[in-house]
Amino acid sequence: MRNFRLNRPHMAYAHEPSLRTDIAGDPGMNVGHWVGLVIGAMVLLIVVAALFTPLQNALASYAGNETTFGPILQTVVPILIGTGILLAFVFGFLPKVRGK
């Protein structure tokens, strides 16, 4: 049976940064980033919701006139808009990677 000394800290804490030893307490995103993220998401949701019905109507009209390419656009355009919005938020609001 080993004799463990409880009054001596584990040596890994001295070299590895962790929440216990991080006295700077940098979370990576400050309050301004979170406020910008929430307000930006709400504004974007309102704008996309207002413009989605006219977009769908225009795509349906185009799909009725153009039988080859119209139905493809009717399916692909909303997916591309959603992907573009997601990528814009990811690149805009994730903290930048800091090189050492």
N, C-alpha and C positions, 0 to 999 in steps of 0.2 A: 504494500500500500504506500502511495506517495504522500509526502508531506507537503501540502500546499501552503504557501505563505499568503494570507489574505490581505496583509497590510501593504504589499508591494504591487503596484499596477502592472498590468500585462505589458510586455515590451512592444507589442504591436501598436498600441495607442500612441507611442512616442513618435512613430514614423508615418503612420497612415492618417490622412485627414478624415475626420468623421464629425458628426454633429456634436459629439461630446467635447472634442478638442478644438472646434472651429470657433474662435472668439470673434472673428469678423462678422459672421452670420450673414453672408451674402446669399440671398435666395435665388439670384439669377434674374428674377423679374421683379421690378418694383411696382408700387401701387399705380403709377402712371400707365404702365403697360397693361395692367388688368383693367383699369378704367377704359382705356382706349379699345381694348379687346371687346368689352361688354357693349360699349356705346356703338362701336363699329359693327358688331354683329346685329344689334337691334336695328340700326339704320339700314343695313344691307338687307335684312329680312323684310323690312317694310317696303323698300324699293323693289326687290325681286318679286314680292307678293303682288305689288301693284302692276308690274309689267309682265307678269307671267301669263295672264289671261289673254291680253292682246297678242303676245308672242305665239301662244298656242293657236289662236284663231288665224293668225297670218300663216303659220306653218300648215295648218289644215287646209287653208285656201290654196296655198302653193302645192300641197300634195294632191289636191283635186285637179289642178291644172297640169302639173308635171307628173306623169305617172311613173317615170323611171327613177328620178332622183329625189322627188318630193317626199315619199314615205321614209326614205333613209334619213333625210334631214329632220323630219318630224320626230324621229326616234333619237338621233344623235345630238342635236343641238341642246336640248335640256341637260343631257349628260355632260356635255362639254362645258356648259355654263356652270354647273355644280362643281365640276372638277377644277375649273378656273378659280372659282370663289374659294374652294378649300385650299388650293395652292397659294393663293394670295394671302390668306390668313396664316398659313404655315410659315411662309417666307417673311411676312411682315411682323409677326408677333412672337415667334420663337426667339429666345435669346441667341445671340451670335456665339459661335464656338470660339473660345479664347485659346489662342496658341501659347505655349509656354516657351 
